[in-house]
């Protein structure tokens, strides 16, 4: 029987029992662009009341090739040693044609994916530069309903919006490597303003000197960065997934960070701020989509784009014209 034929309360009950197959299907539903699917997921999420103190959302970002997946696998094994249930949501670059996930991190975390306490789900970024799509937030909440205590969100690490992962995370971890210019890129993209913990990975063998130099350079810049949500500056660690170096220290930093923001009542306030930010983004986007479904508005919008392209009007004037047209359109409809 399809889960869609079951009462919502029964689906919620099965999910709370940790049904991974159901969780995977619901995540597929959450990633759908169909309005009916979005409403269905909203109904499930609205029925579940959870304590924010019970879960930890950790965003992990960094450029391709820095060993994010290898490091996540090592971190994952340490977390499940503590008996914690772990969900890893890996957001891959999307195919521009199919919008499907290209890489599939589950194939890169083979050993971790075999563990009973672990759920790994690769998802397409759907061309969102920062890797965070609208479905990501719902996916995190679905994993929490299914009883997963630690949610790791790995993003593509491409483009100018890497820091978007912090909009759905309690803690943000940035991963780079020594001597590759990552420190400068981190400053350029602003990720240093969002990172709570910075890891210089592949710090082994002949790379140790380069990694140490990179750490020192980053450390000198961090002094100019704003304090994070726990009123502290980002910390920097040298790590090696290959040699299993620094992994226990990462876990200690994660544990300390969450204990700190819980003691200072920052966790709930951070999530509330994120919820409001998401609400403002979502209603604006959906209203715009609905407006452009109106035939007359869609035509006017296209006409103005053509005028901008032919340099017959500037963007600011076109925007004013479109606003006036929209207001007049609904005023006329109301008077009829």
VOPAKE-256438 format. One record per residue (C-alpha): residue number from 1; residue in three letters; y negated, z, x. Coordinates in steps of 0.001 Angstrom, whole numbers, plus 500000, padded with zeros to 6 digits. Layout:
<rec n="NUM" res="ala" y="Y" z="Z" x="X"/>
...
END
This chain:
<rec n="1" res="unk" y="500000" z="500000" x="500000"/>
<rec n="2" res="unk" y="496515" z="499145" x="501248"/>
<rec n="3" res="unk" y="494332" z="502158" x="501960"/>
<rec n="4" res="unk" y="491639" z="500506" x="499828"/>
<rec n="5" res="unk" y="493846" z="501088" x="496779"/>
<rec n="6" res="unk" y="493934" z="504833" x="497413"/>
<rec n="7" res="unk" y="491371" z="507327" x="496081"/>
<rec n="8" res="unk" y="488643" z="508138" x="498611"/>
<rec n="9" res="unk" y="489713" z="511785" x="498742"/>
<rec n="10" res="unk" y="493267" z="510770" x="499660"/>
<rec n="11" res="unk" y="492027" z="508420" x="502397"/>
<rec n="12" res="unk" y="489858" z="511226" x="503749"/>
<rec n="13" res="unk" y="492820" z="513619" x="503716"/>
<rec n="14" res="unk" y="495032" z="511168" x="505628"/>
<rec n="15" res="unk" y="492269" z="510585" x="508161"/>
<rec n="16" res="unk" y="491812" z="514324" x="508684"/>
<rec n="17" res="unk" y="495526" z="514514" x="509483"/>
<rec n="18" res="unk" y="494840" z="512247" x="512480"/>
<rec n="19" res="unk" y="496361" z="508983" x="511208"/>
<rec n="20" res="unk" y="495447" z="506630" x="514091"/>
<rec n="21" res="unk" y="496507" z="503487" x="512247"/>
<rec n="22" res="unk" y="494235" z="504368" x="509344"/>
<rec n="23" res="unk" y="491429" z="505234" x="511762"/>
<rec n="24" res="unk" y="491733" z="501799" x="513395"/>
<rec n="25" res="unk" y="491564" z="500076" x="510000"/>
<rec n="26" res="unk" y="488543" z="502081" x="508916"/>
<rec n="27" res="unk" y="486750" z="501255" x="512178"/>
<rec n="28" res="unk" y="487399" z="497561" x="511494"/>
<rec n="29" res="unk" y="485860" z="498109" x="508072"/>
<rec n="30" res="unk" y="482855" z="499919" x="509599"/>
<rec n="31" res="unk" y="482251" z="496970" x="511938"/>
<rec n="32" res="unk" y="482283" z="494489" x="509056"/>
<rec n="33" res="unk" y="479044" z="492877" x="507897"/>
<rec n="34" res="unk" y="480205" z="492884" x="504273"/>
<rec n="35" res="unk" y="478061" z="495044" x="502015"/>
<rec n="36" res="unk" y="481130" z="496291" x="500119"/>
<rec n="37" res="unk" y="482731" z="497488" x="503374"/>
<rec n="38" res="unk" y="479560" z="499299" x="504420"/>
<rec n="39" res="unk" y="479336" z="501057" x="501047"/>
<rec n="40" res="unk" y="483004" z="502070" x="501269"/>
<rec n="41" res="unk" y="482566" z="503622" x="504729"/>
<rec n="42" res="unk" y="479396" z="505394" x="503588"/>
<rec n="43" res="unk" y="481337" z="506969" x="500719"/>
<rec n="44" res="unk" y="483944" z="508324" x="503142"/>
<rec n="45" res="unk" y="481386" z="509668" x="505601"/>
<rec n="46" res="unk" y="479286" z="511285" x="502870"/>
<rec n="47" res="unk" y="482278" z="513282" x="501603"/>
<rec n="48" res="unk" y="483042" z="514882" x="504963"/>
<rec n="49" res="unk" y="481091" z="517909" x="506149"/>
<rec n="50" res="unk" y="481712" z="518827" x="509775"/>
<rec n="51" res="unk" y="480299" z="521266" x="512263"/>
<rec n="52" res="unk" y="478398" z="519583" x="515097"/>
<rec n="53" res="unk" y="479500" z="522450" x="517343"/>
<rec n="54" res="unk" y="483078" z="521194" x="517211"/>
<rec n="55" res="unk" y="482552" z="517761" x="518795"/>
<rec n="56" res="unk" y="480981" z="516293" x="521929"/>
<rec n="57" res="unk" y="479539" z="512778" x="522031"/>
<rec n="58" res="unk" y="479229" z="511433" x="525571"/>
<rec n="59" res="unk" y="477672" z="508048" x="526307"/>
<rec n="60" res="unk" y="478661" z="506299" x="529536"/>
<rec n="61" res="unk" y="476759" z="503304" x="530869"/>
<rec n="62" res="unk" y="476333" z="501354" x="534098"/>
<rec n="63" res="unk" y="476464" z="497847" x="535516"/>
<rec n="64" res="unk" y="479706" z="495821" x="535499"/>
<rec n="65" res="unk" y="481943" z="496465" x="538504"/>
<rec n="66" res="unk" y="480981" z="500080" x="539164"/>
<rec n="67" res="unk" y="484350" z="501376" x="537958"/>
<rec n="68" res="unk" y="483401" z="502834" x="534578"/>
<rec n="69" res="unk" y="486829" z="502323" x="533004"/>
<rec n="70" res="unk" y="488689" z="503775" x="536008"/>
<rec n="71" res="unk" y="486436" z="506816" x="536048"/>
<rec n="72" res="unk" y="486721" z="507285" x="532281"/>
<rec n="73" res="unk" y="490509" z="507262" x="532588"/>
<rec n="74" res="unk" y="490353" z="510022" x="535215"/>
<rec n="75" res="unk" y="487909" z="512043" x="533115"/>
<rec n="76" res="unk" y="490104" z="511494" x="530063"/>
<rec n="77" res="unk" y="493177" z="512955" x="531715"/>
<rec n="78" res="unk" y="491218" z="516056" x="532740"/>
<rec n="79" res="unk" y="489950" z="516552" x="529187"/>
<rec n="80" res="unk" y="493376" z="516300" x="527569"/>
<rec n="81" res="unk" y="494709" z="518771" x="530147"/>
<rec n="82" res="unk" y="492490" z="521249" x="528310"/>
<rec n="83" res="unk" y="494237" z="520293" x="525071"/>
<rec n="84" res="unk" y="491229" z="518408" x="523735"/>
<rec n="85" res="unk" y="491695" z="515339" x="521542"/>
<rec n="86" res="unk" y="489881" z="512364" x="523053"/>
<rec n="87" res="unk" y="488546" z="509149" x="521509"/>
<rec n="88" res="unk" y="487227" z="506407" x="523786"/>
<rec n="89" res="unk" y="485048" z="503775" x="522126"/>
<rec n="90" res="unk" y="484501" z="500939" x="524582"/>
<rec n="91" res="unk" y="481877" z="498399" x="523601"/>
<rec n="92" res="unk" y="482501" z="495023" x="525205"/>
<rec n="93" res="unk" y="480326" z="491931" x="525547"/>
<rec n="94" res="unk" y="480768" z="489739" x="522483"/>
<rec n="95" res="unk" y="481825" z="486137" x="522362"/>
<rec n="96" res="unk" y="478783" z="484182" x="521163"/>
<rec n="97" res="unk" y="481085" z="482107" x="518964"/>
<rec n="98" res="unk" y="483514" z="484613" x="517466"/>
<rec n="99" res="unk" y="481497" z="487820" x="517964"/>
<rec n="100" res="unk" y="484815" z="489317" x="519063"/>
<rec n="101" res="unk" y="485473" z="491679" x="521937"/>
<rec n="102" res="unk" y="486119" z="489782" x="525187"/>
<rec n="103" res="unk" y="487429" z="492332" x="527675"/>
<rec n="104" res="unk" y="489366" z="494956" x="525736"/>
<rec n="105" res="unk" y="489214" z="498171" x="527771"/>
<rec n="106" res="unk" y="492520" z="499371" x="526347"/>
<rec n="107" res="unk" y="494163" z="496989" x="528815"/>
<rec n="108" res="unk" y="492249" z="498735" x="531627"/>
<rec n="109" res="unk" y="493213" z="502270" x="530587"/>
<rec n="110" res="unk" y="496920" z="501659" x="530141"/>
<rec n="111" res="unk" y="498161" z="505116" x="531137"/>
<rec n="112" res="unk" y="495518" z="507010" x="529184"/>
<rec n="113" res="unk" y="496180" z="504959" x="526041"/>
<rec n="114" res="unk" y="499813" z="506181" x="526022"/>
<rec n="115" res="unk" y="498790" z="509805" x="525472"/>
<rec n="116" res="unk" y="499240" z="511313" x="521997"/>
<rec n="117" res="unk" y="495903" z="513125" x="522203"/>
<rec n="118" res="unk" y="494035" z="509883" x="522938"/>
<rec n="119" res="unk" y="492650" z="507074" x="520792"/>
<rec n="120" res="unk" y="491082" z="504052" x="522526"/>
<rec n="121" res="unk" y="489227" z="501379" x="520613"/>
<rec n="122" res="unk" y="487455" z="498353" x="522149"/>
<rec n="123" res="unk" y="484719" z="496905" x="519951"/>
<rec n="124" res="unk" y="482405" z="493890" x="520234"/>
<rec n="125" res="unk" y="478733" z="494556" x="520952"/>
<rec n="126" res="unk" y="477792" z="491696" x="518572"/>
<rec n="127" res="unk" y="475127" z="490594" x="521059"/>
<rec n="128" res="unk" y="473287" z="493921" x="521030"/>
<rec n="129" res="unk" y="471962" z="494119" x="524595"/>
<rec n="130" res="unk" y="472456" z="497854" x="524884"/>
<rec n="131" res="unk" y="475950" z="497564" x="523498"/>
<rec n="132" res="unk" y="475285" z="499797" x="520487"/>
<rec n="133" res="unk" y="475797" z="498126" x="517120"/>
<rec n="134" res="unk" y="475318" z="499638" x="513659"/>
<rec n="135" res="unk" y="479048" z="500270" x="513394"/>
<rec n="136" res="unk" y="479100" z="502465" x="516510"/>
<rec n="137" res="unk" y="477577" z="505451" x="514729"/>
<rec n="138" res="unk" y="480105" z="505218" x="511880"/>
<rec n="139" res="unk" y="482967" z="504786" x="514365"/>
<rec n="140" res="unk" y="481993" z="508019" x="516121"/>
<rec n="141" res="unk" y="481923" z="509929" x="512837"/>
<rec n="142" res="unk" y="485274" z="508487" x="511744"/>
<rec n="143" res="unk" y="486823" z="509665" x="515024"/>
<rec n="144" res="unk" y="485386" z="513125" x="514445"/>
<rec n="145" res="unk" y="486856" z="513259" x="510936"/>
<rec n="146" res="unk" y="490227" z="512324" x="512483"/>
<rec n="147" res="unk" y="490012" z="515454" x="514625"/>
<rec n="148" res="unk" y="488893" z="514020" x="517966"/>
<rec n="149" res="unk" y="486769" z="516592" x="519778"/>
<rec n="150" res="unk" y="485437" z="514483" x="522646"/>
<rec n="151" res="unk" y="484081" z="511001" x="521936"/>
<rec n="152" res="unk" y="483349" z="508855" x="525001"/>
<rec n="153" res="unk" y="481205" z="505795" x="524258"/>
<rec n="154" res="unk" y="481297" z="503231" x="527070"/>
<rec n="155" res="unk" y="478687" z="500473" x="526808"/>
<rec n="156" res="unk" y="478512" z="497029" x="528344"/>
<rec n="157" res="unk" y="475775" z="498006" x="530793"/>
<rec n="158" res="unk" y="474029" z="494656" x="530503"/>
<rec n="159" res="unk" y="470379" z="493945" x="529796"/>
<rec n="160" res="unk" y="467224" z="495981" x="529378"/>
<rec n="161" res="unk" y="468532" z="498277" x="526611"/>
<rec n="162" res="unk" y="471276" z="500201" x="528415"/>
<rec n="163" res="unk" y="469709" z="503454" x="527328"/>
<rec n="164" res="unk" y="470554" z="502692" x="523668"/>
<rec n="165" res="unk" y="473779" z="504635" x="524158"/>
<rec n="166" res="unk" y="471674" z="507801" x="524256"/>
<rec n="167" res="unk" y="470717" z="507169" x="520609"/>
<rec n="168" res="unk" y="474286" z="508032" x="519550"/>
<rec n="169" res="unk" y="475209" z="510490" x="522318"/>
<rec n="170" res="unk" y="474624" z="514170" x="522980"/>
<rec n="171" res="unk" y="474983" z="513564" x="526715"/>
<rec n="172" res="unk" y="474400" z="510349" x="528656"/>
<rec n="173" res="unk" y="476192" z="509583" x="531929"/>
<rec n="174" res="unk" y="475067" z="506732" x="534167"/>
<rec n="175" res="unk" y="477489" z="505272" x="536738"/>
<rec n="176" res="unk" y="476462" z="503214" x="539753"/>
<rec n="177" res="unk" y="477669" z="502498" x="543284"/>
<rec n="178" res="unk" y="476056" z="503023" x="546652"/>
<rec n="179" res="unk" y="474044" z="500354" x="548435"/>
<rec n="180" res="unk" y="474091" z="497818" x="545604"/>
<rec n="181" res="unk" y="470528" z="498165" x="544409"/>
<rec n="182" res="unk" y="471713" z="500052" x="541349"/>
<rec n="183" res="unk" y="469210" z="502825" x="541984"/>
<rec n="184" res="unk" y="466313" z="500366" x="541701"/>
<rec n="185" res="unk" y="467816" z="498748" x="538623"/>
<rec n="186" res="unk" y="468240" z="502180" x="537077"/>
<rec n="187" res="unk" y="464556" z="502885" x="537547"/>
<rec n="188" res="unk" y="463594" z="499449" x="536267"/>
<rec n="189" res="unk" y="465598" z="499763" x="533070"/>
<rec n="190" res="unk" y="464442" z="503272" x="532390"/>
<rec n="191" res="unk" y="467983" z="504635" x="532302"/>
<rec n="192" res="unk" y="466946" z="507452" x="534625"/>
<rec n="193" res="unk" y="464730" z="508765" x="531841"/>
<rec n="194" res="unk" y="467792" z="509032" x="529603"/>
<rec n="195" res="unk" y="470611" z="510031" x="531948"/>
<rec n="196" res="unk" y="471796" z="513639" x="531971"/>
<rec n="197" res="unk" y="474313" z="513055" x="534759"/>
<rec n="198" res="unk" y="474361" z="510278" x="537376"/>
<rec n="199" res="unk" y="477556" z="509349" x="539203"/>
<rec n="200" res="unk" y="477693" z="507294" x="542388"/>
<rec n="201" res="unk" y="481240" z="505969" x="542133"/>
<rec n="202" res="unk" y="483447" z="504356" x="544792"/>
<rec n="203" res="unk" y="482173" z="506965" x="547264"/>
<rec n="204" res="unk" y="485136" z="506716" x="549590"/>
<rec n="205" res="unk" y="485998" z="505319" x="553020"/>
<rec n="206" res="unk" y="483233" z="503222" x="554541"/>
<rec n="207" res="unk" y="481158" z="503530" x="551353"/>
<rec n="208" res="unk" y="480401" z="507237" x="551791"/>
<rec n="209" res="unk" y="477312" z="506667" x="553967"/>
<rec n="210" res="unk" y="475862" z="504106" x="551530"/>
<rec n="211" res="unk" y="476608" z="506355" x="548571"/>
<rec n="212" res="unk" y="474925" z="509335" x="550217"/>
<rec n="213" res="unk" y="471840" z="507222" x="550968"/>
<rec n="214" res="unk" y="471713" z="506039" x="547356"/>
<rec n="215" res="unk" y="472075" z="509605" x="546102"/>
<rec n="216" res="unk" y="469176" z="510771" x="548281"/>
<rec n="217" res="unk" y="466970" z="507905" x="547106"/>
<rec n="218" res="unk" y="467741" z="508640" x="543465"/>
<rec n="219" res="unk" y="467196" z="512347" x="544022"/>
<rec n="220" res="unk" y="463709" z="511683" x="545369"/>
<rec n="221" res="unk" y="462801" z="509673" x="542271"/>
<rec n="222" res="unk" y="464244" z="512122" x="539735"/>
<rec n="223" res="unk" y="461477" z="514583" x="540581"/>
<rec n="224" res="unk" y="459028" z="512260" x="538822"/>
<rec n="225" res="unk" y="461185" z="511863" x="535712"/>
<rec n="226" res="unk" y="460745" z="513919" x="532523"/>
<rec n="227" res="unk" y="463004" z="516856" x="531766"/>
<rec n="228" res="unk" y="466012" z="516081" x="529581"/>
<rec n="229" res="unk" y="466940" z="517760" x="526287"/>
<rec n="230" res="unk" y="468368" z="520775" x="528143"/>
<rec n="231" res="unk" y="465049" z="521210" x="529992"/>
<rec n="232" res="unk" y="466683" z="520157" x="533258"/>
<rec n="233" res="unk" y="466575" z="517106" x="535501"/>
<rec n="234" res="unk" y="469540" z="514758" x="535784"/>
<rec n="235" res="unk" y="472124" z="515782" x="538375"/>
<rec n="236" res="unk" y="473778" z="513344" x="540797"/>
<rec n="237" res="unk" y="477391" z="513461" x="541993"/>
<rec n="238" res="unk" y="479372" z="511356" x="544451"/>
<rec n="239" res="unk" y="482690" z="510315" x="542896"/>
<rec n="240" res="unk" y="485736" z="508203" x="543646"/>
<rec n="241" res="unk" y="488125" z="507235" x="540865"/>
<rec n="242" res="unk" y="490391" z="505731" x="543533"/>
<rec n="243" res="unk" y="490756" z="508995" x="545453"/>
<rec n="244" res="unk" y="490282" z="511271" x="542431"/>
<rec n="245" res="unk" y="487209" z="512823" x="544052"/>
<rec n="246" res="unk" y="484551" z="514616" x="542022"/>
<rec n="247" res="unk" y="486457" z="514482" x="538725"/>
<rec n="248" res="unk" y="486785" z="518249" x="538270"/>
<rec n="249" res="unk" y="483097" z="518620" x="539101"/>
<rec n="250" res="unk" y="482226" z="516080" x="536380"/>
<rec n="251" res="unk" y="484182" z="518136" x="533838"/>
<rec n="252" res="unk" y="482361" z="521294" x="534931"/>
<rec n="253" res="unk" y="478995" z="519552" x="534509"/>
<rec n="254" res="unk" y="479976" z="518307" x="531045"/>
<rec n="255" res="unk" y="481179" z="521756" x="529961"/>
<rec n="256" res="unk" y="478035" z="523433" x="531297"/>
<rec n="257" res="unk" y="475742" z="520862" x="529676"/>
<rec n="258" res="unk" y="477213" z="521365" x="526213"/>
<rec n="259" res="unk" y="477307" z="525137" x="526520"/>
<rec n="260" res="unk" y="473653" z="525007" x="527521"/>
<rec n="261" res="unk" y="472445" z="522840" x="524617"/>
<rec n="262" res="unk" y="474526" z="524865" x="522161"/>
<rec n="263" res="unk" y="473005" z="528125" x="523407"/>
<rec n="264" res="unk" y="469517" z="526616" x="523076"/>
<rec n="265" res="unk" y="470170" z="525076" x="519632"/>
<rec n="266" res="unk" y="469481" z="521585" x="521002"/>
<rec n="267" res="unk" y="472673" z="519883" x="519840"/>
<rec n="268" res="unk" y="471989" z="519946" x="516100"/>
<rec n="269" res="unk" y="468297" z="519068" x="516529"/>
<rec n="270" res="unk" y="469185" z="516130" x="518804"/>
<rec n="271" res="unk" y="471632" z="514719" x="516272"/>
<rec n="272" res="unk" y="469116" z="515177" x="513460"/>
<rec n="273" res="unk" y="466488" z="513253" x="515447"/>
<rec n="274" res="unk" y="469036" z="510483" x="516055"/>
<rec n="275" res="unk" y="469900" z="510384" x="512352"/>
<rec n="276" res="unk" y="466240" z="509968" x="511376"/>
<rec n="277" res="unk" y="465756" z="507263" x="514018"/>
<rec n="278" res="unk" y="468811" z="505409" x="512703"/>
<rec n="279" res="unk" y="467584" z="505742" x="509103"/>
<rec n="280" res="unk" y="464205" z="504226" x="509983"/>
<rec n="281" res="unk" y="465808" z="501338" x="511870"/>
<rec n="282" res="unk" y="468384" z="500652" x="509165"/>
<rec n="283" res="unk" y="466137" z="500590" x="506098"/>
<rec n="284" res="unk" y="463602" z="498344" x="507840"/>
<rec n="285" res="unk" y="466314" z="495916" x="508920"/>
<rec n="286" res="unk" y="467987" z="495833" x="505506"/>
<rec n="287" res="unk" y="464722" z="495341" x="503626"/>
<rec n="288" res="unk" y="463885" z="492439" x="505949"/>
<rec n="289" res="unk" y="467299" z="490900" x="505280"/>
<rec n="290" res="unk" y="466827" z="491272" x="501520"/>
<rec n="291" res="unk" y="463345" z="489747" x="501696"/>
<rec n="292" res="unk" y="464605" z="486682" x="503544"/>
<rec n="293" res="unk" y="467260" z="486197" x="500859"/>
<rec n="294" res="unk" y="464418" z="485504" x="498424"/>
<rec n="295" res="unk" y="464170" z="481712" x="498371"/>
<rec n="296" res="unk" y="460364" z="481485" x="498255"/>
<rec n="297" res="unk" y="459923" z="484028" x="501056"/>
<rec n="298" res="unk" y="462562" z="482321" x="503196"/>
<rec n="299" res="unk" y="460776" z="478974" x="502804"/>
<rec n="300" res="unk" y="457381" z="480497" x="503640"/>
<rec n="301" res="unk" y="458874" z="482259" x="506678"/>
<rec n="302" res="unk" y="460342" z="478971" x="507955"/>
<rec n="303" res="unk" y="457048" z="477142" x="507364"/>
<rec n="304" res="unk" y="455128" z="479710" x="509408"/>
<rec n="305" res="unk" y="457636" z="479502" x="512267"/>
<rec n="306" res="unk" y="457137" z="475716" x="512330"/>
<rec n="307" res="unk" y="453359" z="476212" x="512441"/>
<rec n="308" res="unk" y="453695" z="478638" x="515357"/>
<rec n="309" res="unk" y="455963" z="476202" x="517220"/>
<rec n="310" res="unk" y="453464" z="473376" x="516718"/>
<rec n="311" res="unk" y="450656" z="475705" x="517912"/>
<rec n="312" res="unk" y="448751" z="475289" x="514637"/>
<rec n="313" res="unk" y="448660" z="479043" x="514084"/>
<rec n="314" res="unk" y="449117" z="482139" x="516237"/>
<rec n="315" res="unk" y="451796" z="484747" x="515606"/>
<rec n="316" res="unk" y="449347" z="487436" x="514464"/>
<rec n="317" res="unk" y="447761" z="485192" x="511822"/>
<rec n="318" res="unk" y="451201" z="484035" x="510686"/>
<rec n="319" res="unk" y="452305" z="487647" x="510270"/>
<rec n="320" res="unk" y="449278" z="488443" x="508110"/>
<rec n="321" res="unk" y="449898" z="485348" x="505981"/>
<rec n="322" res="unk" y="453539" z="486281" x="505449"/>
<rec n="323" res="unk" y="452638" z="489845" x="504453"/>
<rec n="324" res="unk" y="450063" z="488585" x="501940"/>
<rec n="325" res="unk" y="452572" z="486077" x="500565"/>
<rec n="326" res="unk" y="455256" z="488767" x="500125"/>
<rec n="327" res="unk" y="452884" z="491149" x="498321"/>
<rec n="328" res="unk" y="451656" z="488338" x="496069"/>
<rec n="329" res="unk" y="455247" z="487262" x="495403"/>
<rec n="330" res="unk" y="456292" z="490675" x="494085"/>
<rec n="331" res="unk" y="453017" z="491178" x="492232"/>
<rec n="332" res="unk" y="453614" z="487918" x="490350"/>
<rec n="333" res="unk" y="457195" z="488951" x="489542"/>
<rec n="334" res="unk" y="456037" z="492316" x="488235"/>
<rec n="335" res="unk" y="453428" z="490763" x="485939"/>
<rec n="336" res="unk" y="455959" z="488385" x="484349"/>
END
